[in-house]
Amino acid sequence: MKELYDLLGIPETEGINKLIEALKQGKDKTKIIEDAIKQLDPNKHDIINPVLRDKRNKKESQRTKDKELVSIALALQKWIVKKEKAMIFGNTPLLRANIDQKNQTQKAILKAIERILHDNKESSFNRKIAESVGSYTEGGEIWYLREKEENHSSYGFDTNIDVKVMQLTPKNGEKLYTYTDDFNDLKAFSRNYSKKENGKDVDYFEVYTSLKTYIFKKDGSDWLIQDGYPLHQELKKIPIAFAEQEQTSWYDVQKLIERYEQLISDHGEVNDRNAYPVLLIKGELIDSLERGPGGGIKLENDSDASYLSWDNAPESIKLEIENIVKNIQLISQTPNISFEEVKSLGALSGTALKMLFLDAHLKVMEKREIYDEYLQRRINIIKRILSTLNPAWKTEIDNMIIEPEIVPFMVENEKEQVEIALLKNGNKALESHEKSVKDWQGQDTEDYEQIKKEEKEAASVDYFSSEEVE
């Protein structure tokens, strides 16, 4: 415990409650996260609330009051986040490493890192992190070691340890806190969460430093250290990667989304009122005849009847809706690449495709300010884990520079890419026959072996044989 008090500069006499408040540093994202949860669920939008939806103050008939209002909520917030995470992590980040191809240890280290990332489903895990950050402004991961009953050599050396990772996200009710020094270096990471115990929610507060791990449990209004803690931090490094942004990814267009929902809901009301013709009678109605074909009405002399028609379409509403949609896409840098939008474009060149995705790629470049640092910390944690599990690799690991590189999602014109590559390569083969077959059929080599067999049989046919073929 002395480590934490010294780190925060708090006298031990102040107690654990004061310690935990200092670790939080006054950070409270409760309102941001509550708003995000509400905005992500279309059924919780203001437009669905009948009190907020119907702001008309004029006197209405009972029939109008009893009528259910048209309330159309749109999941545009989810749409923006989905597009964002797909653009950032639609492709798995590349690992750039300064390894000597003749150095077998360095190659084994890189392979071990790739295996750890593969085992922890890096591709989908990255998108979960991006979804958490885009939706709730923050997210992270904690790396831990799990013992197995039997040894394995998946990482290139014999061990009974599995390297695992767990997502940290406010979506699960967690509150995440970083404590940094004056140079913005991470000195402690805290996680506040609740667990069900005997039917009641019990609060826990975990603290990770480079030396120890602490777990506190709330008892009434006081925090108490759990038995067996603090634990020694074997990695001598905080095993946490954390990413954060100031606001949700749709924050700048939230008001536009609300206006969009209001307009199309009001337009739905207008359609309900004008979808069917209204019969206007001038004079006095005597009687109505049978409904349906051949039916009609009977009027007094000099009376007249006609249907009211809606001659003027609401062009101004249509124009405003179109402008709102364009501004939502423009401000959030979210491209509309739906089939309806791109079907008229035809076959696009590689340059045209890049222009189509330019704004989205610029957004990815901006987001790299968050995720480059995040992914680099992840790699550094894995490197520390490997040097701890296999000390023989420590020197090589310390000397290696491994840098993850985000590759934005892009629709590729493969034919054009191959033609350019062939031009650069002097029109020579770009890959082996076997590799091209494997890439086409996955890892299955049966087709390749069959192709080779058929080629061999065809090459051995004696076309000059006098034997008659039946």
Secondary structure, 3 states (H helix, E strand, C coil): CHHHHHHHCCCHHHCHHHHHHHHHCCCCCHHHHHHHHHHHCHHHCHHHCHHHHCCCCCCCCHHHHHCCCCCCCCCHHHHHHHHHHHHHHCCCCEEEECCCCCCHHHHHHHHHHHHHHHHCCHHHHHHHHHHHHHHHCEEEEEEEEEEEEEEECCCCCCEEEEEEEEEECHHHCCEEEEEECCCCCEEEEEEEEEEEECCEEEEEEEEECCCEEEEEEEECCEEEECCCCCEECCCCCCCEEEEECCCCCCHHHHHHHHHHHHHHHHHHHHHHHHCCCEEEEECCEEEECCCCCCCCEEECCCCEEEEECCCCCCHHHHHHHHHHHHHHHHHHCCCCCCHHHHCCCCCCCHHHHHHHCHHHHHHHHHHHHHHHHHHHHHHHHHHHHHHHHCHHHHHHHHHCCEEEECCCCCCCCHHHHHHHHHHHCCCCCCCCHHHHHHHHHCCCCHHHHHHHHHHHHHHCCCCCCCCCCC
